Amino acid sequence: MEFSVSRSSEGLVAPSEPTPIEVLDLSVIDKLHVLRCNARTLHVFRHGPNAAGIIRQALSRALVPYYPLAGRLKDDDLQGQLQVSCTGEGVWFVEATASCELDDVAYFDDVMCIPYDKLLPDSPPEEQKSDPLILMQVTQFKCGGYVIGLVFCHSICDGLGAARFLNAVGEMARGLKHLSVEPIWSRDFAPPPSSQSTQVTLPMPNLPPPMPNYQLEHANIDITLDHINQLKQKYNKSTGQTCSAFEIIAAMTWMHRTRAIDLQEDTEMKLVFFANCRDLITPPLPQGFYGNCFFPVTITASSEMIKSESLFNVVKLIQQAKTQLPNEFGRWIRGELRDENGPVDPFAPPLVYTTLFISEWGKLGFNQVDYGHGLPVNVVPIQGSSIIPVGIIGSLPGPKKGIRLMTWCVEKAHIQPFIQYMTSLI
């Protein structure tokens, strides 16, 4: 359905009280070049009169304890160090209204029909001295519901950290005097960057690799809890072991995608997912930590093996790879992750059609944020690249129960076979 959005006001929201003016170091993971990008999401709420005004005030209050988020990135070219300059300038905030009701657009359940340009905030005008770390647009719909369009600097927070901050805004919006969890910077959990393998200068190729020319198709695939639980029970009966819903869905997606694209038998396929490493630090990072702390788990297998194996054997591959996480993460932190060609960068897997990235969003906490009128009915991740095959495992929009796979991982020629494989009984 076509509808219009009118932006009524925009500007910076600064902390409601004076905050420290200082420069803070980022962690070795925060500084990774691959994270110098923005993550974009839509958060859909069924009800919330005057949501923009409430959230704006709550945002200003939350930026007091989270004052680094009101600052700006500082890139020291001479030292090659990325830092945060805590200037207190604030985050970019836009208020808008839509000409329709959320029911008219099915609460943006269909990702193919979402006008992202209307619901995400525009970049600040050129007269702004530097880029805010957070941009937010609150669009009120005629029904009283609203949508938050969020743009978050990935160098500052991972998904867990971003959700932690939004939950703080929600607590302020609900009138809490103090946050349930106080934020903690704690970005010094690893040795200085100079000792990290990722900082070693590697030989650069003469020419950049050619960009892939494929176009990935979006799809939402809903899987009921009953079906997932049946598979988990069968796995337990077959192996005597337990498995998670994430492992089931990741294995299904990798296996069925490989079948759908039907490559040559000896084609090397990779599955990459990112694991939270907060508990792998000694001592474990505190609950209030909101930076990046994750590590890519990469599994490599031939296309023929993936296509011919049972679902449960692919689950075992994923579980075996997860057992290596503490060792691999520890070696990387110590700068010991190397092969015969020198230092290895695990954060730079090949960005090609044979690499599938899987991310679990259901446990990040976005669907638990309450600004005073209830939990979101839908949280929509927005595609960051047109050439990186991705599957995001999240929760079905409420009040349904189950898991939704939100994916852009196959070309148009492969989308129907992929969906048919995924929706068939196993």
Secondary structure as GFF3:
##gff-version 3
##sequence-region A 1 426
A	DSSP	beta_strand	5	13	.	.	.	ID=ss1
A	DSSP	beta_strand	22	25	.	.	.	ID=ss2
A	DSSP	three_ten_helix	33	35	.	.	.	ID=ss3
A	DSSP	beta_strand	38	45	.	.	.	ID=ss4
A	DSSP	alpha_helix	51	62	.	.	.	ID=ss5
A	DSSP	three_ten_helix	67	70	.	.	.	ID=ss6
A	DSSP	beta_strand	72	76	.	.	.	ID=ss7
A	DSSP	beta_strand	81	86	.	.	.	ID=ss8
A	DSSP	beta_strand	91	98	.	.	.	ID=ss9
A	DSSP	three_ten_helix	102	108	.	.	.	ID=ss10
A	DSSP	three_ten_helix	111	113	.	.	.	ID=ss11
A	DSSP	alpha_helix	116	119	.	.	.	ID=ss12
A	DSSP	beta_strand	134	140	.	.	.	ID=ss13
A	DSSP	beta_strand	146	153	.	.	.	ID=ss14
A	DSSP	alpha_helix	159	173	.	.	.	ID=ss15
A	DSSP	three_ten_helix	193	195	.	.	.	ID=ss16
A	DSSP	three_ten_helix	197	199	.	.	.	ID=ss17
A	DSSP	beta_strand	216	223	.	.	.	ID=ss18
A	DSSP	alpha_helix	225	239	.	.	.	ID=ss19
A	DSSP	alpha_helix	245	261	.	.	.	ID=ss20
A	DSSP	beta_strand	268	276	.	.	.	ID=ss21
A	DSSP	three_ten_helix	278	280	.	.	.	ID=ss22
A	DSSP	beta_strand	294	302	.	.	.	ID=ss23
A	DSSP	alpha_helix	303	308	.	.	.	ID=ss24
A	DSSP	alpha_helix	311	323	.	.	.	ID=ss25
A	DSSP	alpha_helix	325	333	.	.	.	ID=ss26
A	DSSP	beta_strand	338	339	.	.	.	ID=ss27
A	DSSP	beta_strand	342	343	.	.	.	ID=ss28
A	DSSP	beta_strand	355	360	.	.	.	ID=ss29
A	DSSP	three_ten_helix	366	368	.	.	.	ID=ss30
A	DSSP	beta_strand	378	381	.	.	.	ID=ss31
A	DSSP	beta_strand	390	395	.	.	.	ID=ss32
A	DSSP	beta_strand	403	411	.	.	.	ID=ss33
A	DSSP	alpha_helix	412	423	.	.	.	ID=ss34
###
